[in-house]
Amino acid sequence: MAWVKKRDPLQPVPPTYHHPERCMGCGHLKDEHDPEVGCLVEGGTKYMHDEESGAEIRACSCLEFIPAPEEVAAT
C-alpha cells in the first residue's frame, strides 16, 4: 500500500505543475492549436471542415490555447 501524505481538507489544493507548452483547457500541445479555430486534435466534439483540402474532423472543443501560469515555487 502506498503512503498518503495527509492534507487538511479545509485548505485549498496546492497547484500542480503544468507544462507551459500544454493547454490548460485540453492538455494538448501548443502547436496543435490554431489561433483562429482553437484545438486541431482529432477525437473531440467540435466539428471542423477545411475549405481548401476538404478534410473534416471532430476536434477537441477547446477554442483557444490557454497557457499555464508561471510555476510557483513551493513554500
Secondary structure as GFF3:
##gff-version 3
##sequence-region A 1 75
A	DSSP	three_ten_helix	30	32	.	.	.	ID=ss1
A	DSSP	beta_strand	33	34	.	.	.	ID=ss2
A	DSSP	beta_strand	38	39	.	.	.	ID=ss3
A	DSSP	beta_strand	42	49	.	.	.	ID=ss4
A	DSSP	beta_strand	56	59	.	.	.	ID=ss5
###
